[in-house]
């Protein structure tokens, strides 16, 4: 049983402000510790359930947020950017299940620190459907035959996952009260729930469905200005609409 973990920061318990999620912010060092502790909870849960290996991909911002010396030594860590597959770097057909931790709602949705890859994208759609990072990364996992078994974050992303990724468990660690505001579980309680959910997910990984990747993917991104749209149109294959 090989487990893949992609961990973001905005959906971690105890985090809701820009000061926490941007390097150099006063609250960023504490947010690093909170993020690392949630990663450890999932790693522990996976090994509780008999995992042979756990690969963690640091998926937030500059992708070098986790505190290495505090991370469970049984796991391996991919960090740094840019990476070809970004938040899904390192996932392969060798993995049996993927866990997405600390995830957040899509751009334009009423979740904590909601965005889709870039704060400059006001909405991202695939085949006409508004998508979050979780759904895009789930497609990347599905392309190599790996199901997503667990997603953790706020109430908004958890509701999306229950609707869009059948069979995936969710752990709601906070409820959005605004873009920069949340009603959060104690981080200790959140970690307990994540560890238990990760263990249950790994135990039943063989029962999880893998979503289908459409034969054709039509990507649309709404930009905040005409200048931004012009720049986007410079990318080969893109058309300004």
Secondary structure, DSSP 8 states (H G I E B T S, - for coil): -EEEEEE-STTSTT--SHHHHSTT-TTHHHHHHHHHHHHHHHHHHHHHTT-SEEEEEE-STTS--S-GGGS-TTSEEE--S--TTGGGTT--TT-SEEEEEEE---TTSSSTT--SS-TTEEEEEETTEE--HHHHHHHHHHHTT-EEEEEEEEHHHHHHHHHHSTT-EEEEEEEEEETTEEEE--HHHHHHHHHHHHHHHHHTGGG-------S---EEEEESSHHHHHHHHTSTT----
